[in-house]
Amino acid sequence: MTTIWQRSVRFACFAGLACVLAAITTTVVAEDKPGDIRGTTLDPTADNLAATWRKANLVLPASLTGRDRWQGIPSAAPEVTGKAPLVVLLHGSSGVAPAVKDFQVWLADTMGLASVAPDSLAIQDRLTYVSPVSVKIYERVHALRLAELTHALEASKVWAWVDRSRIVIAGTSEGSVAASRYAGPESAARLIYSWSCEANYFVERPRLGFGPEEPVFNAISARDPYFSPSNPWNSDYAVTGNCAGALKGNPQAVVLVVEADVHTILNRPDVREATSHFLSSVLKP
């Protein structure tokens, strides 16, 4: 995160010279540093959860609209016909970023799936951070994100077009912790991107909520800058860097470890292809 500060500076001329008093503006760029925290709010109040839903990014496939794909906030959604699965997608710490929206568009255009991404950063004075921060802060964030997911699942019940037997819970990075911890019965499958489902600097403990045979897809870079063994923040933990250990023995689990060192990978062609195969086998559209 980069904060732009503006500073005005005045200059004057003296010693018999023609003096012009001028005001100029210079730009000072202040880079956030590890451990920096902005904002204070992490409370999952009714008003805060309503804000995340009100500003959510909803994407409807053409099969529902009868025309073109539609994207916008839930309250502006057009009339739809038919039924479709719904992917409830929890964004990472940067909010409903372009990568999240691109993924939702791909779900609609390629898979014919509707998706909704609640906007956690719509909460006024929402706490944001630059890792690493204390695990207590992280756990408060995870609790809020889990409440957002629960609220979204409940709020989506007003949409008669949702095939509630085919709801997919998904997350990327920070959002994947809540997506993996949710223990309710609504999930037909889970998509866990850029999170390793194991004890590390980011959680007190994983507290995974999916069942032993629930369909789960996990994709993460082999050298993920946050959750792999290569991150020195994980030096006190026996991390493997992926969810294979947590999903051991699950016949419906798929773990894709990408030969890369980037964090956000849900829009890579290989990840999309694997996601498509997984969802097709589970949802049987």
C-alpha positions in Angstrom: 0.0 0.0 0.0 1.3 3.4 -0.9 0.2 6.7 0.6 0.6 9.9 -1.3 1.2 13.0 0.8 0.9 16.5 -0.6 3.1 19.3 0.9 3.0 23.0 -0.1 6.3 25.0 0.0 6.7 28.8 -0.3 9.7 30.4 -1.8 10.6 34.2 -1.7 13.3 36.3 -3.3 15.2 38.9 -1.4 18.3 41.2 -1.7 17.0 43.6 -4.3 15.9 41.0 -6.8 12.5 41.0 -8.4 10.6 38.9 -5.9 7.9 36.6 -6.8 6.1 34.7 -4.1 5.2 31.3 -5.4 3.5 28.3 -4.0 4.4 24.9 -5.4 3.3 21.5 -4.5 5.6 18.6 -4.2 4.6 14.9 -3.9 6.1 12.8 -1.2 5.5 9.1 -1.5 5.4 7.2 1.9 5.7 3.5 1.5 3.9 1.4 4.1 6.3 -0.8 6.1 6.0 -4.3 7.5 4.0 -4.1 10.7 2.1 -1.0 9.7 -1.6 -0.9 10.6 -4.2 1.6 9.4 -7.8 1.8 10.7 -9.2 0.2 13.8 -12.4 -1.6 13.0 -12.7 -5.3 12.8 -16.0 -5.8 14.6 -18.5 -8.0 12.8 -21.5 -5.9 13.7 -24.8 -6.0 11.8 -24.1 -2.6 10.2 -20.5 -3.7 9.2 -21.7 -7.0 7.7 -24.5 -5.2 5.8 -21.9 -2.9 4.3 -19.8 -5.8 3.0 -22.9 -7.2 1.3 -24.2 -3.8 0.0 -20.9 -3.2 -1.8 -20.4 -6.8 -2.9 -19.4 -7.5 -6.5 -22.0 -9.7 -8.1 -21.5 -11.3 -11.5 -24.3 -13.1 -13.3 -23.7 -15.3 -16.4 -25.6 -14.7 -19.7 -27.6 -17.9 -19.0 -29.3 -16.1 -16.1 -29.8 -12.7 -17.7 -30.9 -14.0 -21.1 -28.7 -11.3 -22.6 -25.1 -10.5 -21.7 -23.1 -11.2 -18.6 -24.0 -8.6 -15.8 -21.7 -7.2 -13.1 -22.5 -4.8 -10.3 -23.8 -4.5 -6.7 -26.6 -6.8 -5.5 -29.2 -4.1 -5.2 -28.8 -3.2 -8.9 -29.1 -6.8 -10.2 -31.5 -7.3 -13.1 -34.4 -9.7 -13.2 -33.2 -13.2 -14.0 -34.7 -16.5 -15.1 -33.6 -20.1 -14.4 -31.3 -21.5 -11.8 -27.5 -21.5 -11.4 -24.8 -22.5 -8.9 -23.4 -19.6 -6.8 -19.7 -19.1 -5.9 -19.3 -17.0 -2.7 -15.8 -15.6 -3.1 -13.8 -14.0 -0.3 -11.2 -11.6 -1.5 -7.6 -11.2 -0.1 -6.3 -8.3 2.0 -6.3 -5.9 -0.9 -10.1 -6.0 -1.3 -12.2 -6.7 -4.4 -9.2 -6.1 -6.6 -9.1 -6.4 -10.4 -7.8 -10.0 -10.1 -10.9 -11.0 -8.1 -13.3 -9.4 -10.6 -11.4 -11.0 -13.5 -11.8 -14.4 -11.9 -15.6 -13.8 -11.4 -15.9 -12.8 -15.1 -14.1 -16.0 -16.0 -16.5 -18.1 -13.8 -19.5 -16.5 -15.6 -18.2 -16.6 -19.2 -16.4 -20.0 -19.1 -18.3 -22.0 -16.5 -21.7 -20.3 -16.5 -21.4 -19.7 -12.8 -22.8 -16.7 -10.8 -20.5 -15.4 -8.1 -20.6 -12.8 -5.4 -17.6 -11.2 -3.6 -18.5 -9.4 -0.4 -16.3 -6.2 0.1 -14.7 -6.3 3.5 -13.0 -3.0 2.9 -16.5 -1.3 2.6 -16.5 -1.2 6.4 -15.8 2.3 7.6 -12.3 2.6 9.2 -11.7 -1.1 8.4 -8.3 -2.2 9.8 -5.7 -3.0 7.2 -2.2 -4.2 7.7 1.2 -4.8 6.1 2.5 -8.2 7.2 3.8 -9.3 9.5 1.6 -8.2 12.4 0.6 -10.0 15.6 -1.4 -13.2 15.3 -4.0 -11.6 17.5 -4.7 -9.0 14.8 -4.8 -11.7 12.1 -7.2 -13.8 14.1 -9.6 -10.8 14.5 -9.4 -10.4 10.8 -10.2 -14.0 10.2 -13.2 -13.8 12.6 -14.5 -10.9 10.6 -14.1 -12.6 7.3 -15.8 -15.7 8.6 -18.7 -13.6 9.7 -18.8 -12.0 6.3 -19.1 -15.4 4.7 -21.9 -16.5 7.0 -23.7 -13.3 6.3 -23.3 -13.6 2.6 -24.7 -17.2 2.6 -27.7 -16.0 4.6 -28.3 -12.9 2.5 -28.1 -14.8 -0.7 -31.2 -16.9 0.3 -33.4 -14.1 -1.1 -32.2 -15.0 -4.6 -34.6 -17.6 -5.9 -32.3 -18.3 -8.9 -29.6 -19.8 -6.7 -29.3 -23.6 -6.9 -28.6 -24.0 -3.2 -27.4 -27.6 -3.7 -24.5 -26.3 -5.7 -23.0 -23.5 -3.6 -19.2 -23.2 -3.8 -17.3 -21.4 -1.1 -14.1 -19.8 -2.3 -11.3 -17.6 -1.1 -7.9 -16.2 -2.0 -5.1 -15.5 0.5 -6.6 -13.8 3.6 -10.1 -14.8 2.3 -9.1 -18.5 2.1 -8.7 -18.8 5.8 -12.4 -18.1 6.4 -13.3 -20.2 3.3 -11.5 -23.2 4.8 -12.7 -22.6 8.4 -16.4 -22.4 7.6 -18.2 -25.4 9.1 -21.7 -25.0 7.9 -23.6 -27.5 5.6 -24.1 -25.2 2.6 -20.9 -26.0 0.7 -21.0 -28.3 -2.3 -17.3 -27.6 -2.8 -14.5 -25.3 -1.8 -11.8 -23.4 -3.7 -8.8 -22.4 -1.6 -6.2 -20.2 -3.4 -2.9 -19.0 -2.0 -3.3 -20.5 1.5 -1.8 -23.7 2.9 -4.3 -24.9 5.5 -1.6 -25.3 8.1 -0.2 -23.7 11.2 2.1 -20.7 10.3 2.6 -17.1 11.2 -0.8 -16.1 9.9 -3.0 -18.1 12.3 -3.1 -19.5 15.9 -4.1 -22.8 14.3 -5.9 -23.8 11.1 -9.3 -24.8 12.6 -10.4 -26.3 9.3 -14.2 -26.7 8.8 -14.5 -28.9 5.7 -15.5 -32.5 6.1 -13.2 -35.5 5.4 -14.8 -36.2 2.0 -15.9 -32.7 1.0 -14.7 -31.7 -2.5 -11.8 -29.2 -2.0 -9.5 -27.6 -4.5 -6.3 -26.0 -3.3 -3.9 -24.1 -5.6 -0.8 -22.3 -4.3 2.7 -21.5 -5.6 5.6 -23.8 -4.6 7.4 -20.7 -3.3 4.5 -18.6 -2.2 6.1 -15.5 -0.6 3.8 -15.8 2.5 3.0 -19.4 3.2 5.8 -21.5 1.9 8.9 -22.6 3.9 10.9 -20.0 2.1 9.3 -17.2 4.1 11.4 -16.6 7.2 8.2 -15.7 9.2 7.4 -19.4 9.1 10.8 -20.5 10.5 9.2 -21.6 13.8 6.7 -23.9 12.0 6.9 -27.2 10.1 5.2 -25.8 7.0 4.9 -27.7 3.7 3.3 -24.7 1.9 0.1 -26.4 0.7 -3.1 -28.1 1.9 -2.0 -31.7 1.0 -1.5 -32.6 4.7 -4.9 -31.3 5.7 -6.6 -33.1 2.8 -4.8 -36.4 3.2 -7.2 -39.3 2.7 -9.9 -37.1 1.1 -10.9 -38.8 -2.2 -12.4 -35.6 -3.6 -9.5 -33.3 -2.9 -7.3 -31.8 -5.5 -4.0 -29.9 -4.6 -2.2 -28.0 -7.4 1.3 -26.7 -6.5 2.3 -24.3 -9.2 6.0 -23.9 -10.0 6.1 -20.2 -9.2 7.0 -17.7 -6.5 4.0 -15.4 -6.9 1.1 -15.1 -4.4 -2.0 -14.3 -6.4 -2.5 -17.2 -8.9 -6.2 -17.7 -9.4 -6.1 -16.2 -12.9 -3.1 -18.2 -14.2 -4.2 -20.4 -17.2 -3.0 -23.6 -15.6 -4.9 -22.8 -12.4 -8.0 -21.8 -14.3 -7.9 -25.1 -16.3 -7.5 -27.2 -13.1 -10.3 -25.2 -11.4 -12.6 -25.8 -14.4 -12.0 -29.6 -14.4 -12.6 -29.7 -10.6 -15.8 -27.7 -10.7 -17.1 -29.6 -13.7 -16.6 -32.9 -11.9 -18.3 -31.6 -8.7 -21.1 -29.5 -10.0 -21.9 -31.5 -13.2 -23.3 -28.5 -15.1 
